[in-house]
């Protein structure tokens, strides 16, 4: 009987010891998990700008004659192209989505089907095609763009910045060779805009 009682006491003590170890183990695991899941708050900021040397942010055609794509892609005289630079200043881990868009001025008399645009990369000494010669009427329009661009603008290109940097572009524009020019004054004015927004983190 005495043997039975001491076995029972031993088992009870052993049971309590196992219970204490289990509780301590669970508490430690919960503590470790909560530490592992901690995150530091980081503040991320960024800005995007467009710069150009011309007096306006765009390009105009007035009484221009139609030309082939081969000729239009090589336009290099003053007032035959529009050079601009898109720059981002970023601190932290921000990624900025940006879009280069264009809008037609209301007093343009040539229809969108009569004008072509051509966008190239001008970083360094490059003149590399980004947007092939395309009629304005065939350009994609912005709709709920991740860059924050308003709807219904002509989209020329889009890209992202994940660090402070800049990107140079050249836009050429000409009257398409299949457009029939009338005797009236023919004009087409395109304004270039850049929009940027931080990507969702």
Secondary structure as the mmCIF struct_conf table of DSSP 4:
data_model
#
loop_
_struct_conf.conf_type_id
_struct_conf.id
_struct_conf.beg_label_comp_id
_struct_conf.beg_label_asym_id
_struct_conf.beg_label_seq_id
_struct_conf.end_label_comp_id
_struct_conf.end_label_asym_id
_struct_conf.end_label_seq_id
HELX_RH_AL_P HELX_RH_AL_P1 UNK A 2 UNK A 36
TURN_TY1_P TURN_TY1_P1 UNK A 37 UNK A 37
STRN STRN1 UNK A 45 UNK A 51
BEND BEND1 UNK A 53 UNK A 57
STRN STRN2 UNK A 58 UNK A 62
BEND BEND2 UNK A 63 UNK A 63
HELX_LH_PP_P HELX_LH_PP_P1 UNK A 64 UNK A 66
STRN STRN3 UNK A 67 UNK A 67
HELX_RH_AL_P HELX_RH_AL_P2 UNK A 69 UNK A 72
TURN_TY1_P TURN_TY1_P2 UNK A 73 UNK A 74
BEND BEND3 UNK A 77 UNK A 77
TURN_TY1_P TURN_TY1_P3 UNK A 78 UNK A 79
BEND BEND4 UNK A 80 UNK A 80
STRN STRN4 UNK A 81 UNK A 91
BEND BEND5 UNK A 92 UNK A 93
STRN STRN5 UNK A 96 UNK A 104
TURN_TY1_P TURN_TY1_P4 UNK A 106 UNK A 107
BEND BEND6 UNK A 110 UNK A 110
HELX_RH_3T_P HELX_RH_3T_P1 UNK A 112 UNK A 114
STRN STRN6 UNK A 115 UNK A 121
BEND BEND7 UNK A 123 UNK A 123
TURN_TY1_P TURN_TY1_P5 UNK A 124 UNK A 125
STRN STRN7 UNK A 128 UNK A 135
HELX_RH_3T_P HELX_RH_3T_P2 UNK A 136 UNK A 138
BEND BEND8 UNK A 139 UNK A 139
STRN STRN8 UNK A 141 UNK A 141
BEND BEND9 UNK A 143 UNK A 144
TURN_TY1_P TURN_TY1_P6 UNK A 146 UNK A 147
HELX_LH_PP_P HELX_LH_PP_P2 UNK A 149 UNK A 150
TURN_TY1_P TURN_TY1_P7 UNK A 151 UNK A 152
HELX_LH_PP_P HELX_LH_PP_P3 UNK A 153 UNK A 153
STRN STRN9 UNK A 154 UNK A 161
BEND BEND10 UNK A 162 UNK A 164
STRN STRN10 UNK A 165 UNK A 175
STRN STRN11 UNK A 176 UNK A 176
TURN_TY1_P TURN_TY1_P8 UNK A 177 UNK A 178
BEND BEND11 UNK A 183 UNK A 184
STRN STRN12 UNK A 187 UNK A 198
HELX_LH_PP_P HELX_LH_PP_P4 UNK A 199 UNK A 200
#
